[in-house]
Amino acid sequence: MKIISIKSKRAAMEMSVGTMVTIVLLMCVLILGIFLIEKIFTSAKGAIDLTDEQLRNEINKLFGEESRIAIYPGNRLVKIKQENIDGVGIGIKNLLSGVGETSTFSYQVVVSDPDLERKCGISEDRVLAWIVTGRSEVDIPIPSGSFSSQKVLFEIPSGSPLCIIRFRVNVDADGTAYDTDFFDMSIKAK
């Protein structure tokens, strides 16, 4: 009987070790899977990481049949950490009728948040100073039925308030108002 009990104890011990090894391996695979899924979902590139051609392709996907303006990212929310540079892509599509082959467009990005001072404790001028390139552009020739894409880049200084700010993109065509759209920027801690 002692022989059977020793063999049973060994078998139980081997099974326990095997079970533990299996659990450790499964936990490693689970952690690796979670890490990879997080990387996939957070790897959506900001506008700064995209080449001009990639940005153009992303914006082209966002245009609806009658859309005159498209803003990348598609959810219209750009998250930027303090001390980082990132931005949005703006697409303008020429859907003017009864005009020549090419029209001239311009755009301007403005703060569109009436409660900015109360909500974030910062002035509109200070927020606009974060735009390092692309705040406005004039004389953009766009052929009829075609579109143009631009980047608006923000550099968020250290110590900026952690809040969400709304911006508006106003587009003119041949000197008259053409269309307007918005995007939000969420400031995150560095």
CYANA upper distance limits for C-alpha pairs under 8 A (distance plus 0.5 A):
  1 MET  CA      5 SER  CA      6.85
  2 LYS  CA      6 ILE  CA      6.58
  3 ILE  CA      7 LYS  CA      6.70
  4 ILE  CA      8 SER  CA      6.53
  5 SER  CA      9 LYS  CA      6.52
  6 ILE  CA     10 ARG  CA      6.65
  7 LYS  CA     11 ALA  CA      6.52
  8 SER  CA     12 ALA  CA      6.45
  9 LYS  CA     13 MET  CA      6.47
 10 ARG  CA     14 GLU  CA      6.51
 11 ALA  CA     15 MET  CA      6.50
 12 ALA  CA     16 SER  CA      6.57
 13 MET  CA     17 VAL  CA      6.68
 14 GLU  CA     18 GLY  CA      6.48
 15 MET  CA     19 THR  CA      6.44
 16 SER  CA     20 MET  CA      6.63
 17 VAL  CA     21 VAL  CA      6.63
 18 GLY  CA     22 THR  CA      6.61
 19 THR  CA     23 ILE  CA      6.63
 20 MET  CA     24 VAL  CA      6.61
 21 VAL  CA     25 LEU  CA      6.63
 22 THR  CA     26 LEU  CA      6.56
 23 ILE  CA     27 MET  CA      6.58
 24 VAL  CA     28 CYS  CA      6.75
 25 LEU  CA     29 VAL  CA      6.77
 26 LEU  CA     30 LEU  CA      6.55
 27 MET  CA     31 ILE  CA      6.59
 28 CYS  CA     32 LEU  CA      6.57
 29 VAL  CA     33 GLY  CA      6.47
 30 LEU  CA     34 ILE  CA      6.66
 31 ILE  CA     35 PHE  CA      6.60
 32 LEU  CA     36 LEU  CA      6.64
 33 GLY  CA     37 ILE  CA      6.62
 34 ILE  CA     38 GLU  CA      6.59
 35 PHE  CA     39 LYS  CA      6.70
 36 LEU  CA     40 ILE  CA      6.66
 37 ILE  CA     41 PHE  CA      6.76
 38 GLU  CA     42 THR  CA      6.45
 39 LYS  CA     43 SER  CA      6.14
 40 ILE  CA     44 ALA  CA      8.04
 45 LYS  CA     49 ASP  CA      6.34
 45 LYS  CA     50 LEU  CA      7.31
 46 GLY  CA     50 LEU  CA      7.47
 46 GLY  CA     73 PRO  CA      7.91
 46 GLY  CA     78 VAL  CA      8.13
 46 GLY  CA     86 ASP  CA      6.73
 46 GLY  CA     87 GLY  CA      7.10
 46 GLY  CA     88 VAL  CA      7.77
 47 ALA  CA     55 LEU  CA      7.43
 47 ALA  CA     72 TYR  CA      7.73
 47 ALA  CA     73 PRO  CA      8.11
 47 ALA  CA     86 ASP  CA      6.87
 47 ALA  CA     87 GLY  CA      5.85
 47 ALA  CA     88 VAL  CA      5.74
 47 ALA  CA     89 GLY  CA      6.38
 47 ALA  CA    151 LYS  CA      7.42
 47 ALA  CA    153 LEU  CA      8.50
 48 ILE  CA     85 ILE  CA      7.93
 48 ILE  CA     86 ASP  CA      5.69
 48 ILE  CA     87 GLY  CA      6.59
 48 ILE  CA     88 VAL  CA      8.32
 48 ILE  CA    151 LYS  CA      8.30
 48 ILE  CA    153 LEU  CA      7.64
 50 LEU  CA     54 GLN  CA      6.04
 50 LEU  CA     55 LEU  CA      6.13
 51 THR  CA     55 LEU  CA      6.60
 52 ASP  CA     56 ARG  CA      6.57
 53 GLU  CA     57 ASN  CA      6.72
 54 GLN  CA     58 GLU  CA      6.68
 55 LEU  CA     59 ILE  CA      6.57
 55 LEU  CA     89 GLY  CA      7.32
 55 LEU  CA    149 SER  CA      7.88
 56 ARG  CA     60 ASN  CA      6.54
 56 ARG  CA     91 GLY  CA      8.32
 56 ARG  CA    148 SER  CA      8.21
 56 ARG  CA    149 SER  CA      6.38
 57 ASN  CA     61 LYS  CA      6.91
 58 GLU  CA     62 LEU  CA      7.18
 58 GLU  CA     72 TYR  CA      7.70
 59 ILE  CA     63 PHE  CA      7.12
 59 ILE  CA     70 ALA  CA      6.69
 59 ILE  CA     71 ILE  CA      7.37
 59 ILE  CA     72 TYR  CA      6.68
 59 ILE  CA     89 GLY  CA      7.81
 59 ILE  CA     90 ILE  CA      7.91
 59 ILE  CA     91 GLY  CA      6.51
 59 ILE  CA    149 SER  CA      7.81
 60 ASN  CA     91 GLY  CA      8.32
 62 LEU  CA     70 ALA  CA      6.43
 62 LEU  CA     71 ILE  CA      8.03
 62 LEU  CA     72 TYR  CA      8.21
 62 LEU  CA     74 GLY  CA      7.15
 63 PHE  CA     67 SER  CA      6.08
 63 PHE  CA     68 ARG  CA      8.07
 63 PHE  CA     69 ILE  CA      7.76
 63 PHE  CA     70 ALA  CA      6.20
 66 GLU  CA     95 LEU  CA      8.28
 67 SER  CA     93 LYS  CA      7.87
 68 ARG  CA     92 ILE  CA      6.36
 68 ARG  CA     93 LYS  CA      5.39
 68 ARG  CA     94 ASN  CA      7.32
 68 ARG  CA     95 LEU  CA      7.18
 68 ARG  CA    179 ASP  CA      7.39
 69 ILE  CA     90 ILE  CA      7.66
 69 ILE  CA     91 GLY  CA      5.99
 69 ILE  CA     92 ILE  CA      5.30
 69 ILE  CA     93 LYS  CA      6.72
 69 ILE  CA    179 ASP  CA      7.73
 69 ILE  CA    180 THR  CA      7.92
 69 ILE  CA    181 ASP  CA      7.46
 70 ALA  CA     74 GLY  CA      8.50
 70 ALA  CA     90 ILE  CA      6.41
 70 ALA  CA     91 GLY  CA      5.36
 70 ALA  CA     92 ILE  CA      7.18
 71 ILE  CA     76 ARG  CA      6.90
 71 ILE  CA     88 VAL  CA      7.35
 71 ILE  CA     89 GLY  CA      6.13
 71 ILE  CA     90 ILE  CA      5.30
 71 ILE  CA     91 GLY  CA      6.75
 71 ILE  CA    183 PHE  CA      7.87
 72 TYR  CA     76 ARG  CA      6.98
 72 TYR  CA     88 VAL  CA      6.01
 72 TYR  CA     89 GLY  CA      5.24
 72 TYR  CA     90 ILE  CA      6.95
 73 PRO  CA     77 LEU  CA      7.23
 73 PRO  CA     78 VAL  CA      7.46
 73 PRO  CA     88 VAL  CA      7.09
 73 PRO  CA     89 GLY  CA      7.69
 76 ARG  CA    182 PHE  CA      7.88
 76 ARG  CA    183 PHE  CA      5.16
 76 ARG  CA    184 ASP  CA      6.55
 77 LEU  CA    183 PHE  CA      6.49
 77 LEU  CA    184 ASP  CA      5.31
 77 LEU  CA    185 MET  CA      6.15
 77 LEU  CA    186 SER  CA      7.57
 78 VAL  CA     87 GLY  CA      7.27
 78 VAL  CA     88 VAL  CA      7.43
 78 VAL  CA    183 PHE  CA      8.29
 78 VAL  CA    184 ASP  CA      6.89
 78 VAL  CA    185 MET  CA      5.37
 78 VAL  CA    186 SER  CA      6.70
 79 LYS  CA    185 MET  CA      6.33
 79 LYS  CA    186 SER  CA      5.20
 79 LYS  CA    187 ILE  CA      6.56
 79 LYS  CA    188 LYS  CA      7.26
 80 ILE  CA     84 ASN  CA      7.04
 80 ILE  CA     85 ILE  CA      7.61
 80 ILE  CA     86 ASP  CA      6.75
 80 ILE  CA     87 GLY  CA      8.42
 80 ILE  CA    156 ILE  CA      7.72
 80 ILE  CA    185 MET  CA      7.74
 80 ILE  CA    186 SER  CA      6.79
 80 ILE  CA    187 ILE  CA      5.77
 80 ILE  CA    188 LYS  CA      6.37
 81 LYS  CA    156 ILE  CA      7.49
 81 LYS  CA    187 ILE  CA      6.28
 81 LYS  CA    188 LYS  CA      4.90
 81 LYS  CA    189 ALA  CA      5.94
 81 LYS  CA    190 LYS  CA      5.59
 82 GLN  CA    155 GLU  CA      8.45
 82 GLN  CA    156 ILE  CA      5.50
 82 GLN  CA    157 PRO  CA      6.06
 82 GLN  CA    158 SER  CA      5.65
 82 GLN  CA    159 GLY  CA      7.76
 82 GLN  CA    160 SER  CA      7.27
 82 GLN  CA    187 ILE  CA      7.29
 82 GLN  CA    188 LYS  CA      6.70
 82 GLN  CA    189 ALA  CA      6.13
 82 GLN  CA    190 LYS  CA      5.33
 83 GLU  CA    155 GLU  CA      7.24
 83 GLU  CA    156 ILE  CA      5.79
 83 GLU  CA    157 PRO  CA      5.44
 83 GLU  CA    158 SER  CA      5.83
 83 GLU  CA    190 LYS  CA      7.17
 84 ASN  CA    155 GLU  CA      6.28
 84 ASN  CA    156 ILE  CA      6.38
 84 ASN  CA    157 PRO  CA      8.14
 84 ASN  CA    190 LYS  CA      8.47
 85 ILE  CA    153 LEU  CA      7.21
 85 ILE  CA    154 PHE  CA      6.00
 85 ILE  CA    155 GLU  CA      4.89
 85 ILE  CA    156 ILE  CA      7.10
 86 ASP  CA    153 LEU  CA      6.02
 86 ASP  CA    154 PHE  CA      6.07
 86 ASP  CA    155 GLU  CA      7.32
 87 GLY  CA    151 LYS  CA      7.42
 87 GLY  CA    152 VAL  CA      5.95
 87 GLY  CA    153 LEU  CA      4.76
 87 GLY  CA    154 PHE  CA      5.98
 88 VAL  CA    151 LYS  CA      6.37
 88 VAL  CA    152 VAL  CA      5.91
 88 VAL  CA    153 LEU  CA      7.19
 89 GLY  CA    149 SER  CA      7.26
 89 GLY  CA    150 GLN  CA      6.19
 89 GLY  CA    151 LYS  CA      5.08
 89 GLY  CA    152 VAL  CA      6.79
 90 ILE  CA    149 SER  CA      6.00
 90 ILE  CA    150 GLN  CA      5.73
 90 ILE  CA    151 LYS  CA      6.72
 90 ILE  CA    152 VAL  CA      8.00
 91 GLY  CA    147 PHE  CA      7.09
 91 GLY  CA    148 SER  CA      6.09
 91 GLY  CA    149 SER  CA      4.83
 91 GLY  CA    150 GLN  CA      7.01
 92 ILE  CA    147 PHE  CA      5.85
 92 ILE  CA    148 SER  CA      5.91
 92 ILE  CA    149 SER  CA      6.97
 92 ILE  CA    171 VAL  CA      8.49
 93 LYS  CA    142 ILE  CA      8.09
 93 LYS  CA    145 GLY  CA      7.26
 93 LYS  CA    146 SER  CA      6.28
 93 LYS  CA    147 PHE  CA      4.55
 93 LYS  CA    148 SER  CA      7.09
 94 ASN  CA    103 SER  CA      7.94
 94 ASN  CA    142 ILE  CA      6.72
 94 ASN  CA    143 PRO  CA      7.21
 94 ASN  CA    144 SER  CA      5.78
 94 ASN  CA    145 GLY  CA      5.74
 94 ASN  CA    146 SER  CA      6.25
 94 ASN  CA    147 PHE  CA      6.52
 95 LEU  CA    144 SER  CA      6.94
 95 LEU  CA    145 GLY  CA      6.15
 96 LEU  CA    144 SER  CA      7.45
 99 VAL  CA    103 SER  CA      8.04
100 GLY  CA    144 SER  CA      8.17
101 GLU  CA    143 PRO  CA      6.03
101 GLU  CA    144 SER  CA      5.89
102 THR  CA    141 PRO  CA      6.74
102 THR  CA    142 ILE  CA      5.94
102 THR  CA    143 PRO  CA      4.50
102 THR  CA    144 SER  CA      6.13
103 SER  CA    141 PRO  CA      6.21
103 SER  CA    142 ILE  CA      6.12
103 SER  CA    143 PRO  CA      6.86
103 SER  CA    144 SER  CA      7.71
103 SER  CA    173 ALA  CA      7.32
103 SER  CA    174 ASP  CA      6.86
104 THR  CA    139 ASP  CA      5.89
104 THR  CA    140 ILE  CA      5.79
104 THR  CA    141 PRO  CA      5.05
104 THR  CA    142 ILE  CA      6.85
104 THR  CA    173 ALA  CA      6.33
104 THR  CA    174 ASP  CA      5.73
105 PHE  CA    138 VAL  CA      6.98
105 PHE  CA    139 ASP  CA      6.24
105 PHE  CA    140 ILE  CA      5.39
105 PHE  CA    141 PRO  CA      6.79
105 PHE  CA    142 ILE  CA      7.67
105 PHE  CA    171 VAL  CA      7.53
105 PHE  CA    172 ASP  CA      6.10
105 PHE  CA    173 ALA  CA      4.95
105 PHE  CA    174 ASP  CA      6.56
105 PHE  CA    175 GLY  CA      8.21
106 SER  CA    136 SER  CA      7.85
106 SER  CA    137 GLU  CA      5.95
106 SER  CA    138 VAL  CA      4.72
106 SER  CA    139 ASP  CA      6.43
106 SER  CA    140 ILE  CA      6.53
106 SER  CA    171 VAL  CA      6.22
106 SER  CA    172 ASP  CA      5.78
106 SER  CA    173 ALA  CA      7.09
107 TYR  CA    136 SER  CA      5.91
107 TYR  CA    137 GLU  CA      6.09
107 TYR  CA    138 VAL  CA      7.16
107 TYR  CA    169 VAL  CA      7.13
107 TYR  CA    170 ASN  CA      5.95
107 TYR  CA    171 VAL  CA      4.78
107 TYR  CA    172 ASP  CA      6.69
108 GLN  CA    135 ARG  CA      6.43
108 GLN  CA    136 SER  CA      4.69
108 GLN  CA    137 GLU  CA      7.23
108 GLN  CA    169 VAL  CA      6.21
108 GLN  CA    170 ASN  CA      5.88
108 GLN  CA    171 VAL  CA      7.19
109 VAL  CA    135 ARG  CA      5.81
109 VAL  CA    136 SER  CA      6.66
109 VAL  CA    167 PHE  CA      7.18
109 VAL  CA    168 ARG  CA      6.20
109 VAL  CA    169 VAL  CA      5.11
109 VAL  CA    170 ASN  CA      7.01
110 VAL  CA    128 LEU  CA      7.96
110 VAL  CA    135 ARG  CA      8.47
110 VAL  CA    167 PHE  CA      6.14
110 VAL  CA    168 ARG  CA      5.84
110 VAL  CA    169 VAL  CA      7.03
110 VAL  CA    170 ASN  CA      8.34
111 VAL  CA    124 GLU  CA      7.03
111 VAL  CA    127 VAL  CA      8.23
111 VAL  CA    128 LEU  CA      7.73
111 VAL  CA    165 ILE  CA      8.15
111 VAL  CA    166 ARG  CA      6.72
111 VAL  CA    167 PHE  CA      4.96
111 VAL  CA    168 ARG  CA      6.68
112 SER  CA    165 ILE  CA      8.43
112 SER  CA    166 ARG  CA      5.87
112 SER  CA    167 PHE  CA      5.39
112 SER  CA    168 ARG  CA      6.13
113 ASP  CA    165 ILE  CA      6.95
113 ASP  CA    166 ARG  CA      5.88
113 ASP  CA    167 PHE  CA      7.60
115 ASP  CA    119 LYS  CA      6.16
116 LEU  CA    120 CYS  CA      5.99
116 LEU  CA    121 GLY  CA      7.30
116 LEU  CA    122 ILE  CA      7.09
116 LEU  CA    123 SER  CA      7.51
116 LEU  CA    124 GLU  CA      7.73
116 LEU  CA    165 ILE  CA      7.73
117 GLU  CA    121 GLY  CA      4.98
117 GLU  CA    122 ILE  CA      5.57
117 GLU  CA    123 SER  CA      6.28
117 GLU  CA    124 GLU  CA      8.31
119 LYS  CA    163 CYS  CA      8.26
120 CYS  CA    161 PRO  CA      6.57
120 CYS  CA    162 LEU  CA      8.03
120 CYS  CA    163 CYS  CA      6.56
121 GLY  CA    161 PRO  CA      7.89
122 ILE  CA    126 ARG  CA      7.28
122 ILE  CA    127 VAL  CA      7.77
122 ILE  CA    161 PRO  CA      8.14
123 SER  CA    127 VAL  CA      7.00
124 GLU  CA    128 LEU  CA      6.70
125 ASP  CA    129 ALA  CA      6.73
126 ARG  CA    130 TRP  CA      7.42
127 VAL  CA    131 ILE  CA      8.14
130 TRP  CA    154 PHE  CA      5.77
130 TRP  CA    155 GLU  CA      5.73
130 TRP  CA    156 ILE  CA      6.42
130 TRP  CA    157 PRO  CA      8.17
131 ILE  CA    135 ARG  CA      6.71
131 ILE  CA    152 VAL  CA      7.57
131 ILE  CA    153 LEU  CA      6.25
131 ILE  CA    154 PHE  CA      4.89
131 ILE  CA    155 GLU  CA      6.91
132 VAL  CA    152 VAL  CA      8.31
132 VAL  CA    153 LEU  CA      6.20
132 VAL  CA    154 PHE  CA      6.08
132 VAL  CA    155 GLU  CA      6.85
133 THR  CA    151 LYS  CA      8.17
133 THR  CA    152 VAL  CA      6.29
133 THR  CA    153 LEU  CA      5.87
133 THR  CA    154 PHE  CA      7.89
134 GLY  CA    150 GLN  CA      7.72
134 GLY  CA    151 LYS  CA      6.45
134 GLY  CA    152 VAL  CA      4.87
134 GLY  CA    153 LEU  CA      6.98
135 ARG  CA    152 VAL  CA      6.65
140 ILE  CA    148 SER  CA      8.39
142 ILE  CA    146 SER  CA      6.75
142 ILE  CA    147 PHE  CA      6.62
142 ILE  CA    148 SER  CA      7.02
143 PRO  CA    147 PHE  CA      8.01
156 ILE  CA    160 SER  CA      7.37
156 ILE  CA    187 ILE  CA      8.27
158 SER  CA    190 LYS  CA      8.26
160 SER  CA    187 ILE  CA      8.14
161 PRO  CA    187 ILE  CA      7.55
162 LEU  CA    186 SER  CA      7.83
162 LEU  CA    187 ILE  CA      5.42
162 LEU  CA    188 LYS  CA      6.16
162 LEU  CA    189 ALA  CA      7.30
163 CYS  CA    186 SER  CA      6.32
163 CYS  CA    187 ILE  CA      6.00
163 CYS  CA    188 LYS  CA      8.17
164 ILE  CA    184 ASP  CA      7.04
164 ILE  CA    185 MET  CA      5.99
164 ILE  CA    186 SER  CA      4.81
164 ILE  CA    187 ILE  CA      6.82
165 ILE  CA    184 ASP  CA      6.07
165 ILE  CA    185 MET  CA      5.76
165 ILE  CA    186 SER  CA      7.02
166 ARG  CA    182 PHE  CA      7.51
166 ARG  CA    183 PHE  CA      6.47
166 ARG  CA    184 ASP  CA      4.91
166 ARG  CA    185 MET  CA      6.92
167 PHE  CA    182 PHE  CA      6.05
167 PHE  CA    183 PHE  CA      5.96
167 PHE  CA    184 ASP  CA      6.51
167 PHE  CA    185 MET  CA      8.21
168 ARG  CA    180 THR  CA      7.43
168 ARG  CA    181 ASP  CA      6.22
168 ARG  CA    182 PHE  CA      4.74
168 ARG  CA    183 PHE  CA      7.01
169 VAL  CA    180 THR  CA      6.00
169 VAL  CA    181 ASP  CA      5.84
169 VAL  CA    182 PHE  CA      6.35
170 ASN  CA    177 ALA  CA      8.22
170 ASN  CA    178 TYR  CA      8.41
170 ASN  CA    179 ASP  CA      6.83
170 ASN  CA    180 THR  CA      5.05
170 ASN  CA    181 ASP  CA      7.36
171 VAL  CA    177 ALA  CA      6.79
171 VAL  CA    178 TYR  CA      5.98
171 VAL  CA    179 ASP  CA      5.82
171 VAL  CA    180 THR  CA      6.40
172 ASP  CA    176 THR  CA      5.68
172 ASP  CA    177 ALA  CA      4.87
172 ASP  CA    178 TYR  CA      5.19
172 ASP  CA    179 ASP  CA      7.45
173 ALA  CA    177 ALA  CA      6.81
173 ALA  CA    178 TYR  CA      5.93
